[in-house]
Every structure is written in C-alpha cells, then in structure tokens.
Amino acid sequence: MEETKNLAELCRDISNELVEALNVVNILYEISDGDSKQEILLKIINKNIRLSFENIEKCRSMIAIVE
C-alpha cells in the first residue's frame, strides 16, 4: 500500500496528471480533422482541465497559509 502523501505532494501529483491529460487532449484536437462535434468536446475537456489547474493553485495558496 502506498504511503499517505501530504497535501503539497498530492497537488503536485494532480498537476502532473492534468498536464498529461492536457497533452492528450491537444493531440486529439490536432487529429480530429475538423470534426466539429469532436472539437467541441475537446474544448470542453480542455477548459475543465484548465479550471482544475486554477483550483489546485487555490489549494496551494491555502496550504501555504497554513504552513
């Protein structure tokens, strides 16, 4: 079983996973070949990933205040 991580490590891991997901979305967007339905879905996913990054930054700010 993996050892418990602190909040800062968890935020870093989540950020890394989101970067990977964002890279996949960008690749899929490039190969969608102008299919508007696919592009709309990928834009929504992209937006949600970027909003998640903003939320992680808020968490990091709260962690910094506590420390």
PQR file of N, CA, C, O and H, with PARSE charges and radii, in Angstrom:
ATOM      1  N   MET A   1       0.842  -1.187   0.000 -0.4000 1.5000
ATOM      2  CA  MET A   1       0.000   0.000   0.000 -0.0000 2.0000
ATOM      3  C   MET A   1       0.884   1.246   0.000  0.5500 1.7000
ATOM      4  O   MET A   1       1.885   1.304   0.714 -0.5500 1.4000
ATOM      5  N   GLU A   2       0.514   2.224  -0.791 -0.4000 1.5000
ATOM      6  CA  GLU A   2       1.288   3.454  -0.912 -0.0000 2.0000
ATOM      7  C   GLU A   2       1.148   4.290   0.354  0.5500 1.7000
ATOM      8  O   GLU A   2       0.072   4.365   0.947 -0.5500 1.4000
ATOM      9  H   GLU A   2      -0.300   2.177  -1.370  0.4000 1.0000
ATOM     10  N   GLU A   3       2.251   4.917   0.759 -0.4000 1.5000
ATOM     11  CA  GLU A   3       2.197   5.724   1.973 -0.0000 2.0000
ATOM     12  C   GLU A   3       1.377   6.989   1.739  0.5500 1.7000
ATOM     13  O   GLU A   3       1.275   7.475   0.613 -0.5500 1.4000
ATOM     14  H   GLU A   3       3.125   4.856   0.277  0.4000 1.0000
ATOM     15  N   THR A   4       0.806   7.504   2.792 -0.4000 1.5000
ATOM     16  CA  THR A   4      -0.024   8.692   2.710 -0.0000 2.0000
ATOM     17  C   THR A   4       0.830   9.893   2.317  0.5500 1.7000
ATOM     18  O   THR A   4       1.923  10.091   2.848 -0.5500 1.4000
ATOM     19  H   THR A   4       0.888   7.109   3.707  0.4000 1.0000
ATOM     20  N   LYS A   5       0.326  10.680   1.394 -0.4000 1.5000
ATOM     21  CA  LYS A   5       1.047  11.855   0.926 -0.0000 2.0000
ATOM     22  C   LYS A   5       0.508  13.099   1.617  0.5500 1.7000
ATOM     23  O   LYS A   5      -0.648  13.145   2.037 -0.5500 1.4000
ATOM     24  H   LYS A   5      -0.562  10.519   0.963  0.4000 1.0000
ATOM     25  N   ASN A   6       1.362  14.098   1.726 -0.4000 1.5000
ATOM     26  CA  ASN A   6       0.857  15.361   2.261 -0.0000 2.0000
ATOM     27  C   ASN A   6       0.153  16.126   1.142  0.5500 1.7000
ATOM     28  O   ASN A   6       0.219  15.740  -0.025 -0.5500 1.4000
ATOM     29  H   ASN A   6       2.301  14.061   1.384  0.4000 1.0000
ATOM     30  N   LEU A   7      -0.508  17.193   1.505 -0.4000 1.5000
ATOM     31  CA  LEU A   7      -1.308  17.935   0.523 -0.0000 2.0000
ATOM     32  C   LEU A   7      -0.473  18.530  -0.604  0.5500 1.7000
ATOM     33  O   LEU A   7      -0.914  18.554  -1.753 -0.5500 1.4000
ATOM     34  H   LEU A   7      -0.562  17.506   2.453  0.4000 1.0000
ATOM     35  N   ALA A   8       0.716  19.006  -0.292 -0.4000 1.5000
ATOM     36  CA  ALA A   8       1.568  19.594  -1.330 -0.0000 2.0000
ATOM     37  C   ALA A   8       1.969  18.549  -2.366  0.5500 1.7000
ATOM     38  O   ALA A   8       1.947  18.821  -3.567 -0.5500 1.4000
ATOM     39  H   ALA A   8       1.074  18.987   0.642  0.4000 1.0000
ATOM     40  N   GLU A   9       2.338  17.353  -1.902 -0.4000 1.5000
ATOM     41  CA  GLU A   9       2.702  16.279  -2.831 -0.0000 2.0000
ATOM     42  C   GLU A   9       1.502  15.857  -3.671  0.5500 1.7000
ATOM     43  O   GLU A   9       1.631  15.601  -4.868 -0.5500 1.4000
ATOM     44  H   GLU A   9       2.357  17.132  -0.927  0.4000 1.0000
ATOM     45  N   LEU A  10       0.346  15.788  -3.041 -0.4000 1.5000
ATOM     46  CA  LEU A  10      -0.866  15.398  -3.750 -0.0000 2.0000
ATOM     47  C   LEU A  10      -1.220  16.426  -4.830  0.5500 1.7000
ATOM     48  O   LEU A  10      -1.601  16.051  -5.938 -0.5500 1.4000
ATOM     49  H   LEU A  10       0.241  15.996  -2.069  0.4000 1.0000
ATOM     50  N   CYS A  11      -1.099  17.710  -4.515 -0.4000 1.5000
ATOM     51  CA  CYS A  11      -1.353  18.764  -5.506 -0.0000 2.0000
ATOM     52  C   CYS A  11      -0.385  18.645  -6.671  0.5500 1.7000
ATOM     53  O   CYS A  11      -0.778  18.798  -7.828 -0.5500 1.4000
ATOM     54  H   CYS A  11      -0.790  18.015  -3.614  0.4000 1.0000
ATOM     55  N   ARG A  12       0.879  18.373  -6.372 -0.4000 1.5000
ATOM     56  CA  ARG A  12       1.886  18.232  -7.432 -0.0000 2.0000
ATOM     57  C   ARG A  12       1.542  17.049  -8.328  0.5500 1.7000
ATOM     58  O   ARG A  12       1.621  17.150  -9.552 -0.5500 1.4000
ATOM     59  H   ARG A  12       1.199  18.249  -5.432  0.4000 1.0000
ATOM     60  N   ASP A  13       1.157  15.926  -7.719 -0.4000 1.5000
ATOM     61  CA  ASP A  13       0.804  14.740  -8.500 -0.0000 2.0000
ATOM     62  C   ASP A  13      -0.418  14.993  -9.380  0.5500 1.7000
ATOM     63  O   ASP A  13      -0.458  14.571 -10.536 -0.5500 1.4000
ATOM     64  H   ASP A  13       1.092  15.844  -6.725  0.4000 1.0000
ATOM     65  N   ILE A  14      -1.401  15.676  -8.830 -0.4000 1.5000
ATOM     66  CA  ILE A  14      -2.604  16.002  -9.606 -0.0000 2.0000
ATOM     67  C   ILE A  14      -2.243  16.907 -10.775  0.5500 1.7000
ATOM     68  O   ILE A  14      -2.737  16.712 -11.886 -0.5500 1.4000
ATOM     69  H   ILE A  14      -1.369  16.018  -7.891  0.4000 1.0000
ATOM     70  N   SER A  15      -1.386  17.896 -10.535 -0.4000 1.5000
ATOM     71  CA  SER A  15      -0.951  18.789 -11.614 -0.0000 2.0000
ATOM     72  C   SER A  15      -0.261  18.009 -12.727  0.5500 1.7000
ATOM     73  O   SER A  15      -0.515  18.244 -13.908 -0.5500 1.4000
ATOM     74  H   SER A  15      -0.985  18.055  -9.633  0.4000 1.0000
ATOM     75  N   ASN A  16       0.607  17.087 -12.346 -0.4000 1.5000
ATOM     76  CA  ASN A  16       1.311  16.276 -13.352 -0.0000 2.0000
ATOM     77  C   ASN A  16       0.335  15.451 -14.185  0.5500 1.7000
ATOM     78  O   ASN A  16       0.487  15.338 -15.401 -0.5500 1.4000
ATOM     79  H   ASN A  16       0.813  16.896 -11.386  0.4000 1.0000
ATOM     80  N   GLU A  17      -0.662  14.880 -13.526 -0.4000 1.5000
ATOM     81  CA  GLU A  17      -1.656  14.082 -14.244 -0.0000 2.0000
ATOM     82  C   GLU A  17      -2.500  14.958 -15.166  0.5500 1.7000
ATOM     83  O   GLU A  17      -2.858  14.536 -16.266 -0.5500 1.4000
ATOM     84  H   GLU A  17      -0.786  14.972 -12.538  0.4000 1.0000
ATOM     85  N   LEU A  18      -2.820  16.177 -14.725 -0.4000 1.5000
ATOM     86  CA  LEU A  18      -3.583  17.095 -15.563 -0.0000 2.0000
ATOM     87  C   LEU A  18      -2.778  17.551 -16.774  0.5500 1.7000
ATOM     88  O   LEU A  18      -3.334  17.707 -17.861 -0.5500 1.4000
ATOM     89  H   LEU A  18      -2.529  16.520 -13.832  0.4000 1.0000
ATOM     90  N   VAL A  19      -1.481  17.765 -16.599 -0.4000 1.5000
ATOM     91  CA  VAL A  19      -0.630  18.138 -17.735 -0.0000 2.0000
ATOM     92  C   VAL A  19      -0.641  17.023 -18.767  0.5500 1.7000
ATOM     93  O   VAL A  19      -0.743  17.275 -19.967 -0.5500 1.4000
ATOM     94  H   VAL A  19      -1.030  17.638 -15.716  0.4000 1.0000
ATOM     95  N   GLU A  20      -0.537  15.789 -18.292 -0.4000 1.5000
ATOM     96  CA  GLU A  20      -0.573  14.651 -19.210 -0.0000 2.0000
ATOM     97  C   GLU A  20      -1.911  14.587 -19.943  0.5500 1.7000
ATOM     98  O   GLU A  20      -1.944  14.351 -21.150 -0.5500 1.4000
ATOM     99  H   GLU A  20      -0.454  15.584 -17.316  0.4000 1.0000
ATOM    100  N   ALA A  21      -3.007  14.792 -19.227 -0.4000 1.5000
ATOM    101  CA  ALA A  21      -4.333  14.780 -19.849 -0.0000 2.0000
ATOM    102  C   ALA A  21      -4.472  15.911 -20.855  0.5500 1.7000
ATOM    103  O   ALA A  21      -5.059  15.729 -21.922 -0.5500 1.4000
ATOM    104  H   ALA A  21      -2.980  14.984 -18.246  0.4000 1.0000
ATOM    105  N   LEU A  22      -3.934  17.079 -20.521 -0.4000 1.5000
ATOM    106  CA  LEU A  22      -3.992  18.219 -21.433 -0.0000 2.0000
ATOM    107  C   LEU A  22      -3.213  17.930 -22.709  0.5500 1.7000
ATOM    108  O   LEU A  22      -3.650  18.300 -23.799 -0.5500 1.4000
ATOM    109  H   LEU A  22      -3.458  17.228 -19.655  0.4000 1.0000
ATOM    110  N   ASN A  23      -2.078  17.280 -22.587 -0.4000 1.5000
ATOM    111  CA  ASN A  23      -1.299  16.907 -23.774 -0.0000 2.0000
ATOM    112  C   ASN A  23      -2.086  15.940 -24.659  0.5500 1.7000
ATOM    113  O   ASN A  23      -2.066  16.070 -25.883 -0.5500 1.4000
ATOM    114  H   ASN A  23      -1.722  16.979 -21.702  0.4000 1.0000
ATOM    115  N   VAL A  24      -2.766  14.988 -24.063 -0.4000 1.5000
ATOM    116  CA  VAL A  24      -3.574  14.036 -24.831 -0.0000 2.0000
ATOM    117  C   VAL A  24      -4.711  14.771 -25.543  0.5500 1.7000
ATOM    118  O   VAL A  24      -4.981  14.515 -26.716 -0.5500 1.4000
ATOM    119  H   VAL A  24      -2.781  14.882 -23.069  0.4000 1.0000
ATOM    120  N   VAL A  25      -5.369  15.675 -24.838 -0.4000 1.5000
ATOM    121  CA  VAL A  25      -6.456  16.446 -25.443 -0.0000 2.0000
ATOM    122  C   VAL A  25      -5.945  17.250 -26.636  0.5500 1.7000
ATOM    123  O   VAL A  25      -6.599  17.307 -27.677 -0.5500 1.4000
ATOM    124  H   VAL A  25      -5.149  15.883 -23.884  0.4000 1.0000
ATOM    125  N   ASN A  26      -4.778  17.869 -26.482 -0.4000 1.5000
ATOM    126  CA  ASN A  26      -4.214  18.656 -27.588 -0.0000 2.0000
ATOM    127  C   ASN A  26      -3.898  17.781 -28.795  0.5500 1.7000
ATOM    128  O   ASN A  26      -4.128  18.193 -29.932 -0.5500 1.4000
ATOM    129  H   ASN A  26      -4.247  17.823 -25.636  0.4000 1.0000
ATOM    130  N   ILE A  27      -3.380  16.587 -28.566 -0.4000 1.5000
ATOM    131  CA  ILE A  27      -3.103  15.662 -29.667 -0.0000 2.0000
ATOM    132  C   ILE A  27      -4.407  15.248 -30.344  0.5500 1.7000
ATOM    133  O   ILE A  27      -4.498  15.234 -31.571 -0.5500 1.4000
ATOM    134  H   ILE A  27      -3.193  16.252 -27.642  0.4000 1.0000
ATOM    135  N   LEU A  28      -5.407  14.913 -29.547 -0.4000 1.5000
ATOM    136  CA  LEU A  28      -6.701  14.525 -30.112 -0.0000 2.0000
ATOM    137  C   LEU A  28      -7.320  15.669 -30.908  0.5500 1.7000
ATOM    138  O   LEU A  28      -7.938  15.446 -31.949 -0.5500 1.4000
ATOM    139  H   LEU A  28      -5.333  14.924 -28.549  0.4000 1.0000
ATOM    140  N   TYR A  29      -7.152  16.893 -30.416 -0.4000 1.5000
ATOM    141  CA  TYR A  29      -7.679  18.061 -31.129 -0.0000 2.0000
ATOM    142  C   TYR A  29      -7.019  18.184 -32.505  0.5500 1.7000
ATOM    143  O   TYR A  29      -7.686  18.473 -33.499 -0.5500 1.4000
ATOM    144  H   TYR A  29      -6.650  17.075 -29.571  0.4000 1.0000
ATOM    145  N   GLU A  30      -5.711  17.962 -32.552 -0.4000 1.5000
ATOM    146  CA  GLU A  30      -4.991  18.056 -33.821 -0.0000 2.0000
ATOM    147  C   GLU A  30      -5.445  16.997 -34.823  0.5500 1.7000
ATOM    148  O   GLU A  30      -5.501  17.264 -36.023 -0.5500 1.4000
ATOM    149  H   GLU A  30      -5.169  17.727 -31.745  0.4000 1.0000
ATOM    150  N   ILE A  31      -5.770  15.790 -34.335 -0.4000 1.5000
ATOM    151  CA  ILE A  31      -6.155  14.724 -35.263 -0.0000 2.0000
ATOM    152  C   ILE A  31      -7.658  14.640 -35.480  0.5500 1.7000
ATOM    153  O   ILE A  31      -8.126  13.767 -36.210 -0.5500 1.4000
ATOM    154  H   ILE A  31      -5.725  15.574 -33.360  0.4000 1.0000
ATOM    155  N   SER A  32      -8.431  15.540 -34.852 -0.4000 1.5000
ATOM    156  CA  SER A  32      -9.888  15.498 -35.014 -0.0000 2.0000
ATOM    157  C   SER A  32     -10.302  15.883 -36.430  0.5500 1.7000
ATOM    158  O   SER A  32     -11.427  15.611 -36.850 -0.5500 1.4000
ATOM    159  H   SER A  32      -8.052  16.250 -34.258  0.4000 1.0000
ATOM    160  N   ASP A  33      -9.400  16.509 -37.155 -0.4000 1.5000
ATOM    161  CA  ASP A  33      -9.588  16.795 -38.583 -0.0000 2.0000
ATOM    162  C   ASP A  33     -10.854  17.588 -38.875  0.5500 1.7000
ATOM    163  O   ASP A  33     -11.583  17.285 -39.820 -0.5500 1.4000
ATOM    164  H   ASP A  33      -8.486  16.730 -36.814  0.4000 1.0000
ATOM    165  N   GLY A  34     -11.106  18.598 -38.063 -0.4000 1.5000
ATOM    166  CA  GLY A  34     -12.211  19.500 -38.347 -0.0000 2.0000
ATOM    167  C   GLY A  34     -13.590  18.988 -37.980  0.5500 1.7000
ATOM    168  O   GLY A  34     -14.584  19.646 -38.287 -0.5500 1.4000
ATOM    169  H   GLY A  34     -10.514  18.843 -37.296  0.4000 1.0000
ATOM    170  N   ASP A  35     -13.681  17.843 -37.336 -0.4000 1.5000
ATOM    171  CA  ASP A  35     -14.982  17.333 -36.902 -0.0000 2.0000
ATOM    172  C   ASP A  35     -15.474  18.215 -35.757  0.5500 1.7000
ATOM    173  O   ASP A  35     -14.919  18.186 -34.659 -0.5500 1.4000
ATOM    174  H   ASP A  35     -12.874  17.309 -37.086  0.4000 1.0000
ATOM    175  N   SER A  36     -16.512  18.994 -36.019 -0.4000 1.5000
ATOM    176  CA  SER A  36     -16.954  20.000 -35.048 -0.0000 2.0000
ATOM    177  C   SER A  36     -17.424  19.396 -33.730  0.5500 1.7000
ATOM    178  O   SER A  36     -17.193  19.986 -32.674 -0.5500 1.4000
ATOM    179  H   SER A  36     -16.963  19.018 -36.912  0.4000 1.0000
ATOM    180  N   LYS A  37     -18.071  18.247 -33.760 -0.4000 1.5000
ATOM    181  CA  LYS A  37     -18.527  17.621 -32.517 -0.0000 2.0000
ATOM    182  C   LYS A  37     -17.341  17.222 -31.646  0.5500 1.7000
ATOM    183  O   LYS A  37     -17.349  17.450 -30.436 -0.5500 1.4000
ATOM    184  H   LYS A  37     -18.259  17.768 -34.618  0.4000 1.0000
ATOM    185  N   GLN A  38     -16.331  16.631 -32.258 -0.4000 1.5000
ATOM    186  CA  GLN A  38     -15.144  16.241 -31.501 -0.0000 2.0000
ATOM    187  C   GLN A  38     -14.423  17.466 -30.964  0.5500 1.7000
ATOM    188  O   GLN A  38     -13.971  17.476 -29.819 -0.5500 1.4000
ATOM    189  H   GLN A  38     -16.325  16.446 -33.240  0.4000 1.0000
ATOM    190  N   GLU A  39     -14.315  18.497 -31.788 -0.4000 1.5000
ATOM    191  CA  GLU A  39     -13.621  19.710 -31.361 -0.0000 2.0000
ATOM    192  C   GLU A  39     -14.333  20.364 -30.182  0.5500 1.7000
ATOM    193  O   GLU A  39     -13.683  20.854 -29.259 -0.5500 1.4000
ATOM    194  H   GLU A  39     -14.682  18.490 -32.718  0.4000 1.0000
ATOM    195  N   ILE A  40     -15.654  20.375 -30.209 -0.4000 1.5000
ATOM    196  CA  ILE A  40     -16.419  20.962 -29.097 -0.0000 2.0000
ATOM    197  C   ILE A  40     -16.162  20.180 -27.815  0.5500 1.7000
ATOM    198  O   ILE A  40     -15.920  20.775 -26.765 -0.5500 1.4000
ATOM    199  H   ILE A  40     -16.182  19.977 -30.959  0.4000 1.0000
ATOM    200  N   LEU A  41     -16.212  18.853 -27.889 -0.4000 1.5000
ATOM    201  CA  LEU A  41     -15.956  18.032 -26.708 -0.0000 2.0000
ATOM    202  C   LEU A  41     -14.543  18.251 -26.167  0.5500 1.7000
ATOM    203  O   LEU A  41     -14.343  18.355 -24.957 -0.5500 1.4000
ATOM    204  H   LEU A  41     -16.409  18.369 -28.742  0.4000 1.0000
ATOM    205  N   LEU A  42     -13.576  18.318 -27.065 -0.4000 1.5000
ATOM    206  CA  LEU A  42     -12.189  18.513 -26.643 -0.0000 2.0000
ATOM    207  C   LEU A  42     -11.977  19.897 -26.037  0.5500 1.7000
ATOM    208  O   LEU A  42     -11.191  20.047 -25.101 -0.5500 1.4000
ATOM    209  H   LEU A  42     -13.738  18.233 -28.048  0.4000 1.0000
ATOM    210  N   LYS A  43     -12.667  20.909 -26.558 -0.4000 1.5000
ATOM    211  CA  LYS A  43     -12.572  22.248 -25.981 -0.0000 2.0000
ATOM    212  C   LYS A  43     -13.161  22.279 -24.576  0.5500 1.7000
ATOM    213  O   LYS A  43     -12.631  22.962 -23.699 -0.5500 1.4000
ATOM    214  H   LYS A  43     -13.306  20.788 -27.318  0.4000 1.0000
ATOM    215  N   ILE A  44     -14.250  21.548 -24.355 -0.4000 1.5000
ATOM    216  CA  ILE A  44     -14.857  21.479 -23.024 -0.0000 2.0000
ATOM    217  C   ILE A  44     -13.907  20.787 -22.057  0.5500 1.7000
ATOM    218  O   ILE A  44     -13.714  21.256 -20.935 -0.5500 1.4000
ATOM    219  H   ILE A  44     -14.680  20.994 -25.067  0.4000 1.0000
ATOM    220  N   ILE A  45     -13.317  19.686 -22.479 -0.4000 1.5000
ATOM    221  CA  ILE A  45     -12.357  18.964 -21.631 -0.0000 2.0000
ATOM    222  C   ILE A  45     -11.162  19.868 -21.317  0.5500 1.7000
ATOM    223  O   ILE A  45     -10.708  19.931 -20.174 -0.5500 1.4000
ATOM    224  H   ILE A  45     -13.474  19.306 -23.390  0.4000 1.0000
ATOM    225  N   ASN A  46     -10.663  20.559 -22.328 -0.4000 1.5000
ATOM    226  CA  ASN A  46      -9.535  21.470 -22.153 -0.0000 2.0000
ATOM    227  C   ASN A  46      -9.871  22.548 -21.124  0.5500 1.7000
ATOM    228  O   ASN A  46      -9.063  22.846 -20.244 -0.5500 1.4000
ATOM    229  H   ASN A  46     -11.032  20.507 -23.256  0.4000 1.0000
ATOM    230  N   LYS A  47     -11.059  23.127 -21.235 -0.4000 1.5000
ATOM    231  CA  LYS A  47     -11.492  24.166 -20.299 -0.0000 2.0000
ATOM    232  C   LYS A  47     -11.558  23.622 -18.872  0.5500 1.7000
ATOM    233  O   LYS A  47     -11.124  24.284 -17.930 -0.5500 1.4000
ATOM    234  H   LYS A  47     -11.716  22.884 -21.950  0.4000 1.0000
ATOM    235  N   ASN A  48     -12.103  22.415 -18.718 -0.4000 1.5000
ATOM    236  CA  ASN A  48     -12.216  21.834 -17.388 -0.0000 2.0000
ATOM    237  C   ASN A  48     -10.851  21.528 -16.782  0.5500 1.7000
ATOM    238  O   ASN A  48     -10.658  21.685 -15.576 -0.5500 1.4000
ATOM    239  H   ASN A  48     -12.456  21.877 -19.483  0.4000 1.0000
ATOM    240  N   ILE A  49      -9.915  21.097 -17.603 -0.4000 1.5000
ATOM    241  CA  ILE A  49      -8.558  20.846 -17.105 -0.0000 2.0000
ATOM    242  C   ILE A  49      -7.930  22.155 -16.646  0.5500 1.7000
ATOM    243  O   ILE A  49      -7.302  22.206 -15.589 -0.5500 1.4000
ATOM    244  H   ILE A  49     -10.072  20.969 -18.582  0.4000 1.0000
ATOM    245  N   ARG A  50      -8.094  23.197 -17.424 -0.4000 1.5000
ATOM    246  CA  ARG A  50      -7.520  24.497 -17.043 -0.0000 2.0000
ATOM    247  C   ARG A  50      -8.164  25.041 -15.765  0.5500 1.7000
ATOM    248  O   ARG A  50      -7.477  25.633 -14.932 -0.5500 1.4000
ATOM    249  H   ARG A  50      -8.604  23.156 -18.283  0.4000 1.0000
ATOM    250  N   LEU A  51      -9.466  24.848 -15.605 -0.4000 1.5000
ATOM    251  CA  LEU A  51     -10.128  25.261 -14.365 -0.0000 2.0000
ATOM    252  C   LEU A  51      -9.617  24.448 -13.176  0.5500 1.7000
ATOM    253  O   LEU A  51      -9.511  24.964 -12.064 -0.5500 1.4000
ATOM    254  H   LEU A  51     -10.025  24.367 -16.281  0.4000 1.0000
ATOM    255  N   SER A  52      -9.306  23.188 -13.417 -0.4000 1.5000
ATOM    256  CA  SER A  52      -8.746  22.347 -12.357 -0.0000 2.0000
ATOM    257  C   SER A  52      -7.388  22.879 -11.911  0.5500 1.7000
ATOM    258  O   SER A  52      -7.082  22.870 -10.718 -0.5500 1.4000
ATOM    259  H   SER A  52      -9.393  22.769 -14.320  0.4000 1.0000
ATOM    260  N   PHE A  53      -6.567  23.346 -12.861 -0.4000 1.5000
ATOM    261  CA  PHE A  53      -5.287  23.956 -12.506 -0.0000 2.0000
ATOM    262  C   PHE A  53      -5.499  25.176 -11.610  0.5500 1.7000
ATOM    263  O   PHE A  53      -4.756  25.381 -10.651 -0.5500 1.4000
ATOM    264  H   PHE A  53      -6.815  23.354 -13.829  0.4000 1.0000
ATOM    265  N   GLU A  54      -6.512  25.985 -11.922 -0.4000 1.5000
ATOM    266  CA  GLU A  54      -6.808  27.151 -11.087 -0.0000 2.0000
ATOM    267  C   GLU A  54      -7.199  26.722  -9.676  0.5500 1.7000
ATOM    268  O   GLU A  54      -6.787  27.352  -8.702 -0.5500 1.4000
ATOM    269  H   GLU A  54      -7.116  25.819 -12.702  0.4000 1.0000
ATOM    270  N   ASN A  55      -7.985  25.665  -9.559 -0.4000 1.5000
ATOM    271  CA  ASN A  55      -8.383  25.172  -8.247 -0.0000 2.0000
ATOM    272  C   ASN A  55      -7.196  24.627  -7.467  0.5500 1.7000
ATOM    273  O   ASN A  55      -7.123  24.790  -6.249 -0.5500 1.4000
ATOM    274  H   ASN A  55      -8.320  25.154 -10.351  0.4000 1.0000
ATOM    275  N   ILE A  56      -6.271  23.984  -8.158 -0.4000 1.5000
ATOM    276  CA  ILE A  56      -5.064  23.492  -7.497 -0.0000 2.0000
ATOM    277  C   ILE A  56      -4.258  24.673  -6.959  0.5500 1.7000
ATOM    278  O   ILE A  56      -3.711  24.602  -5.859 -0.5500 1.4000
ATOM    279  H   ILE A  56      -6.330  23.851  -9.147  0.4000 1.0000
ATOM    280  N   GLU A  57      -4.186  25.746  -7.723 -0.4000 1.5000
ATOM    281  CA  GLU A  57      -3.463  26.928  -7.255 -0.0000 2.0000
ATOM    282  C   GLU A  57      -4.110  27.501  -5.999  0.5500 1.7000
ATOM    283  O   GLU A  57      -3.414  27.950  -5.089 -0.5500 1.4000
ATOM    284  H   GLU A  57      -4.631  25.803  -8.617  0.4000 1.0000
ATOM    285  N   LYS A  58      -5.439  27.486  -5.948 -0.4000 1.5000
ATOM    286  CA  LYS A  58      -6.138  27.945  -4.741 -0.0000 2.0000
ATOM    287  C   LYS A  58      -5.785  27.058  -3.559  0.5500 1.7000
ATOM    288  O   LYS A  58      -5.561  27.551  -2.454 -0.5500 1.4000
ATOM    289  H   LYS A  58      -6.004  27.121  -6.688  0.4000 1.0000
ATOM    290  N   CYS A  59      -5.735  25.749  -3.789 -0.4000 1.5000
ATOM    291  CA  CYS A  59      -5.353  24.809  -2.721 -0.0000 2.0000
ATOM    292  C   CYS A  59      -3.933  25.081  -2.251  0.5500 1.7000
ATOM    293  O   CYS A  59      -3.657  25.078  -1.051 -0.5500 1.4000
ATOM    294  H   CYS A  59      -5.917  25.348  -4.687  0.4000 1.0000
ATOM    295  N   ARG A  60      -3.037  25.314  -3.193 -0.4000 1.5000
ATOM    296  CA  ARG A  60      -1.641  25.599  -2.827 -0.0000 2.0000
ATOM    297  C   ARG A  60      -1.546  26.864  -1.997  0.5500 1.7000
ATOM    298  O   ARG A  60      -0.749  26.940  -1.062 -0.5500 1.4000
ATOM    299  H   ARG A  60      -3.261  25.316  -4.168  0.4000 1.0000
ATOM    300  N   SER A  61      -2.356  27.858  -2.334 -0.4000 1.5000
ATOM    301  CA  SER A  61      -2.372  29.099  -1.547 -0.0000 2.0000
ATOM    302  C   SER A  61      -2.846  28.832  -0.133  0.5500 1.7000
ATOM    303  O   SER A  61      -2.280  29.366   0.821 -0.5500 1.4000
ATOM    304  H   SER A  61      -3.003  27.796  -3.094  0.4000 1.0000
ATOM    305  N   MET A  62      -3.875  28.015   0.016 -0.4000 1.5000
ATOM    306  CA  MET A  62      -4.391  27.687   1.340 -0.0000 2.0000
ATOM    307  C   MET A  62      -3.374  26.865   2.130  0.5500 1.7000
ATOM    308  O   MET A  62      -3.242  27.044   3.340 -0.5500 1.4000
ATOM    309  H   MET A  62      -4.335  27.581  -0.759  0.4000 1.0000
ATOM    310  N   ILE A  63      -2.654  25.963   1.453 -0.4000 1.5000
ATOM    311  CA  ILE A  63      -1.624  25.173   2.119 -0.0000 2.0000
ATOM    312  C   ILE A  63      -0.510  26.097   2.610  0.5500 1.7000
ATOM    313  O   ILE A  63      -0.015  25.939   3.726 -0.5500 1.4000
ATOM    314  H   ILE A  63      -2.762  25.818   0.470  0.4000 1.0000
ATOM    315  N   ALA A  64      -0.119  27.053   1.779 -0.4000 1.5000
ATOM    316  CA  ALA A  64       0.961  27.978   2.146 -0.0000 2.0000
ATOM    317  C   ALA A  64       0.580  28.811   3.361  0.5500 1.7000
ATOM    318  O   ALA A  64       1.429  29.111   4.201 -0.5500 1.4000
ATOM    319  H   ALA A  64      -0.521  27.182   0.873  0.4000 1.0000
ATOM    320  N   ILE A  65      -0.686  29.185   3.460 -0.4000 1.5000
ATOM    321  CA  ILE A  65      -1.155  29.982   4.613 -0.0000 2.0000
ATOM    322  C   ILE A  65      -1.062  29.151   5.886  0.5500 1.7000
ATOM    323  O   ILE A  65      -0.651  29.664   6.927 -0.5500 1.4000
ATOM    324  H   ILE A  65      -1.376  28.941   2.778  0.4000 1.0000
ATOM    325  N   VAL A  66      -1.435  27.879   5.818 -0.4000 1.5000
ATOM    326  CA  VAL A  66      -1.415  27.001   6.993 -0.0000 2.0000
ATOM    327  C   VAL A  66       0.009  26.760   7.473  0.5500 1.7000
ATOM    328  O   VAL A  66       0.275  26.733   8.674 -0.5500 1.4000
ATOM    329  H   VAL A  66      -1.769  27.462   4.972  0.4000 1.0000
ATOM    330  N   GLU A  67       0.926  26.583   6.516 -0.4000 1.5000
ATOM    331  CA  GLU A  67       2.320  26.307   6.886 -0.0000 2.0000
ATOM    332  C   GLU A  67       2.920  27.540   7.434  0.5500 1.7000
ATOM    333  O   GLU A  67       4.092  27.541   7.812 -0.5500 1.4000
ATOM    334  H   GLU A  67       0.710  26.605   5.540  0.4000 1.0000
TER
END
